[in-house]
Every structure is written in structure tokens, then in C-alpha cells.
Amino acid sequence: MGNIEPSGGKRIAIIGAGSWGTALAILAARNRHQVSLWAREQEVARGIQETRKNPFYLSQFELPAAVRPTTSIDEALEGADFAIIVVPSHAMREVVGGMRDFIKPATIVVSATKGVENETLMRMSELIRDVLKSRFEPRFVALSGPSFALEVAKGDPTALVAASASMEYSEAVQRELSSHLFRIYTNSDVAGVELGGAVKNVVAIAAGVVNGLGFGMNSVAAIITRGLAEMSRLALSQGARPETLAGLAGLGDLVLTCTGDLSRNRRVGIELGRGRKLPDILSETRQVAEGVKTTRAVYQLGKQMNLDLPITASIYALLYEDKPALDAANELMGRPLKKE
């Protein structure tokens, strides 16, 4: 995948010690950086400190010595060149609020979170700016693309996108996190990268539903294809570029999340398709399926923009209006015949 050598020796704060945060901490340490890994839970930080393994997420991997766990945001951000935020979208405002008094204006703020805030319908770039703007204009980069945390931690070849309004910031992320097994492409289309990463989780629930109902890959392929059209429709209404949605952060992430066995959102859809109730499904895991909350935000955003988002509407009805899974699937596949 090419030979890209990071400079090494940077200070990287990773805010969030779930699966993706843990994988990025391993990746950054492999690239010879000093990593502070902030965990909300004391037992996570203590477990890493004592065993060099995260007790709850990717616990089969040993974390390099360069990864220093902490439950103090202040300590994590001290001297940080990069702050990579990897928390669920519904926790983003609270966490960034806790960072506000400690993060320095020169720090490059990277969002590795895929979602839209329910209450404000803000993308993560908009939310982070909203929280930090009273102190400074954040140097923002969105990091997204087809990437299961487990495979990144294993060292499987992976390609992502770093998007920023400033090429300087996206190139800095590209330079410091890329390796011969982890390739980052730069992009200036922040809206397209963020909305691709958010909407694909909604479509993945739909793909899971048709799987759970016992339908085959024909149905999944139809969901992916029409999901890409829906994703593009919403993103273009927000000023995104079509080629972004056809790239890694759009189509690439969509295909992975709709077909991969490691996809949490697809798994939620499969269980819904089998007739199980959402609270029961979510109670079985510590991991967050972003698509559940994102469905509500994307549905509201589509209504606000007067857009036709049929997959989102069907999954919204399934999740929040108790529509039976078979009815939701039939609604999707039974739409009026028209030109593609």
C-alpha cells in the first residue's frame, strides 16, 4: 500500500477507549508516537495500566508501552499535537465540553466519530466548532472510511480518508497515522465524509433487517445501491461532492458495514429482522451501534431539507414507531416503479 513514513515522536491524545479508540491507540504507538488514551471508566484505565490490555474492548491485543491510559482529560491533552475524539456521537458535546478548558488552539482536533447529533442535527465538525468557538477556531479533521477496529488492530491493510477545510491539517493526520498497512487519503469535503460515515450506519441496519428476515444477497445489493443514492441525496443537499460519496468514506464504508460480520449496525438489523425488540438487542453489548440514534437525526434532517429518504424513513418507523420488520422491508421493496 505504499511506503509512507510518519515522523514519529508526536504526542497524540485519544479521547475514548472503546474498540476504535483502542485500535487507533495501537496504530499511533506503532507509528512511534506517544499516546495518551483517555477512558471514561476507571476500570478500563486500571486494566490497561495493570495488564496492558483493555479489559472490555479488543482485549486480545496487548497495548504498546507508548500507550498511557488515564481518566483525566487534562492529563490526556497535555502537550497534545493531535486530539483524536472517538466517543459515541450522543456523548460528543459533553466530552468536548470537558476538553474545552484544556485543549490548546494549536492542537489538531480529529473526529473519528460517525454520527449526527440528535438535538441540533449538527455534524461532528459543526458540534465541535460550536463548543470550542468561544475559545478558538478548532483545527478540525474528520477521519472516516471502511475500517473495522479489530482488523486495524490486527494490522490488516486499511484505507481511510482525512477531510479538512485546511489541507495542512489533513496532510498532518495523513503523515502521522499512515503506514504501509494503513493508508490515509486527504479530502477537503468535510460534509461528504461526515454524512457518508453517518448515513451508512442507517443503511446497514436495513441491510441487516433483510438478512434477518431470511432474504439473500439480491436484497442486500438493492439496499446498498439505493442506500448510496439516499446518502448522496442528503450529502449533496449539504454541499458535498458526488465523488466523495463514490469513494472510501461513502461507498467503501457502506459496502463494508452492510456486508461485514463485524458490523454492529448490521447485527442490530439482523436481530430486528428475526423479530427481537431493540432494547433487548442493545442490552447485550457494551458497544454502541451508532445507526440507532443516527436514524432519528438523519430522518429529521431529511424532513427539514424536504428530501425523499425511504430507507431512513422505514428504519425510523421500525426503531421508533414499532413497525414490524417485514412491513418495513416490504415498504422498501414495494415502492412505486419508476426510472432509476
N, C-alpha and C positions, 0 to 999 in steps of 0.2 A: 504493500500500500504506500510505497514511497518512503524515503528516509528524511524525516523531519525531526531535528534535534531540539528539544526545549533547552532554554538556557540553564534551568535548574536553579536552586537556591532562592526562589521566591517564597514569600510567606502567604499561604493560602488558608483562609478560613472557610470551612464548610459548615453551613448552618443547617443542621438536620441530619440525624444519624439513622435514618431508615435505610432501606435497601439501596436506593440510588445514591444517597449521601455517602454511605459506606463504600460503595463501588467507586465513586469519584475520589474519595479519600485514598483508596488503594492506588488508583490510577495516578493521582498527583504525586504520591510518595514514590511511585516507580519512576516518575519523571524527575526525581531528585529535589522535590520541593519540601519545605517544612509545612506540615499540615496541622491545623487546629480543627478538631471535629467536635462541634457543639451538639450535645444531646439534651433534650428537654428532661429526660428521665435520669435520675441519679444512678439507677441500677444499670443502665446502659453504659454510662461513662465509667462506672466502677468495674463493670465486667470487662470492658476493653482494657482498662488500666491493669487489671489483675491477670487476665488470660490472653491478652492481645487479640481477642475475638469479640465481636458484637454478639451478645447473648441471644438476641431476638432476630436479627436480620443478617443474612449471608454468614451465618455462624460457622460455616465450614471453612471460611477463609481466615488466615492469620493476617492481622493488620501490621504493616511495616512499622519499625521503630520510629520512623519520622512522623507518624500519626499520633498526635497528643489529644486525648479526649478531655472534654471539660463541660461543665454545666453553666459556666459563666460566659455570657455574651461578651462582656467587657474583655475578658481574658482571650476569648477566641479571636476577637477583632484587633487585638493589639498588634500594631505594625503590619497589618494585612495589606498585601498588594492586590489581592483578589478576595472578594467575599462571594462565595457560591451558595445561593439560597436554595435548599432542597427540602421544602416543607409543603404539606398539602395546601392547595390554593385557599381553602377556607381559614387557614391559620396564618396566611402570609401577612395580613395587615397587622395582627398582633405581634408577630415576630419582628417585622421590620420596625414597628414602633419601639420595640425593646432595643433595637440596634441603633436607633437614631442618635442617641447621645454619645455613642462610642465610635461610630464609623467615621473615617476621615474622608474629606472630599476627593482625595487622590485615589482612593480605593476603587477599583473596577468592580461594579456590582453585577453579578451574573445570576440570572434566574434560570434554574433547571426545573422549574415547576410548570406543569401543563394544566391550565385551567383558566376560568373567568370567575371573578368574584360575584357571588350571587346578588348581594345587596346593591352594588353600584354598577354591575355589568362591565367593570374595568378589566382589561387585560393586566397581566402582572407588571408590565412596564409602566402602565398608567398608574397602577396602585402604588408601586414603589416610589414613583415620582411624587405622587400625591402625599405620601407620608414624609418624604425627605425634603421636599421643595422649600420648606420654611428654613432649612439649614443650608442646603446647596442643591445644585442640579446634578443628579447621580450620573455617573459614567456607566451607562447600562448596556448589558449584553444579554440576549436571550439564547440559551443553549438548548437545542431540541433535535429530534431525529429518531430514527429507529434504533432503540437501544434497550434491551433487557439488562437490568443491573447484574444479574447472575453471569451473563455472558461477558460483560465488560470486566467483571472481577476475575473471571477465568482467563481473560486475555484474548478472547475471540476477536478477530478483525471486525471493526465497527466504524461507521462513518456518521458524523453529525454535522449540524450547522450552527455557527455562532453568528447571530444577527445583531447589528447595532447601527444606529444613525451615524456613528463615527467609525470609519474603517480602522482607525488607530486602535480602538478598544477591541473590536472583533478580531483583529490580527494579533493582538496581545494574547487573547484567550487561545486562539489557534496555535500560536507559537509555544505557549507554556503547557498546554494539555495534550497536544498531538504527539503521536509516536508512530512507529512503523505499523502498529496494530490498532491505533485509534486516530482516525483521520478526521480533522475538522475543516469544513469549508466555510468561508465567510460569505455574508449576505447583508444587504442594507435594508431588507424588507422585514422589519420587526413585526408588523401586524400580520403578515402572511405566515411567518414562522410560528408566532404565538397562537394564532387561530387554527392553524393546521394541527398543532400539538393538542389543542383543546378539543376540537370537534371530532378528531379521530377516536377519542375515547367514547364518545356517544355512539358513533357508528359501530365500534367494537362490541358494545352491549347488544346492538341489533344483530350483528353477525353471530354472537353467542346465542341469542334467542332462537334463531333459525336452526342452529346446531342442536340446541337443547330440545327443540320440537321434533328432531329426527330428520330434518331436511339435509340435503347433501351440498356439495361444493358449488353446484349451479346457483343455488340460492345465495350462498356466501359471496360468490363472484358478483352477483347482481347488487347485493348490498354494498360491497366495496366500490363498485363503479358508480352507483347512484350516490353513495356517500361522498365520493370525491367531488361530484357535481355540487352537492349540497355544501360541502366545506368551501369550495371555490366561490359559490354564490355569496356566502356570508363574508368570506375574507375580502373578496373584491369590493363589496359594499363598504368596507373599512379602509380601502385604499391599497390593498395588497396587489401583488403582481401575479399573473397566471403561472409563470414559470416556477415561482416558489411553491405553489401547490402541486406542481408536477414533479417536484424534487424530493429530497430526503425528508424535509420537515412536513411535507404533505403526503403524497402518495406512498413514499417509503415507510413512514411511520404508520400510515393507515393499514397497509398490507400486513406489516408485522403484527400490529395489535389485533387485527381481525382474524388472523390465522394462527398465531403462535400460542403454544400451550402455556407459556409463562405469563400471558396477558391476564391481569386481574379483571379488567373490564369485560373481556370476552368470557371469563369464568363466571362472573356475575350474571351475564346474559344467558349462559348455558343453564345455570341453576334456575333462573326465572322461566326459561323455556320448559323446564321439567316440572314447573308448577309450584316451586318453592316461593316463600314470601321473602321480600327484600330484607327485613330486619333479621331474619334467621340466617340468611346468607352472609350479611355483613358482620354478624356476631362471631363468626367462626375464624376471623383473621384479624391480626393487628394491622395489616397493610390496608392502605386506602385505595379504593377504586375511584379515581378522580371523576370518571364519567357520570357517576350517580349525581353528584352535586352540579357538575358542569352542564348536564342535560337541562336543568332548570334555568341556568344563566343563558345558555345558547337559545333555548326556547323563547325566553323573554327578549333577548337581543334580536332574534328573528322577527318577533311581533313588532318590536319598536321600529325596525327597518322595513316592515311590510314585505318580508321575504317568504317564499314558499320553501319550508324546510320539513318535508313529510317524514323523514326518518326520525328527526328530532322530535317532531310532534307525536309520533307513535310511541317512542320510548318514554317521552314525558308522560303520556297517558298511562303507560304500563307502570312506571315508577310511582307516579303521584296521583293517579286517578283510578287505580285498581282495575285498569283494563286487562282482561285475560291475555296471556302471551299469544295464544293462537289468533285472537281477534286482532292484536297489534300486527302480527305477521301477515295476516290476510289483508289487512288495511294497506300495508306496504305493497304487497304483490298484486293487489286488486285495484290499483289506481287507474283512472281513465287512460285508455290508449291514446297515444299522441306521438309526435315526432320526437326523436331523441334529442 
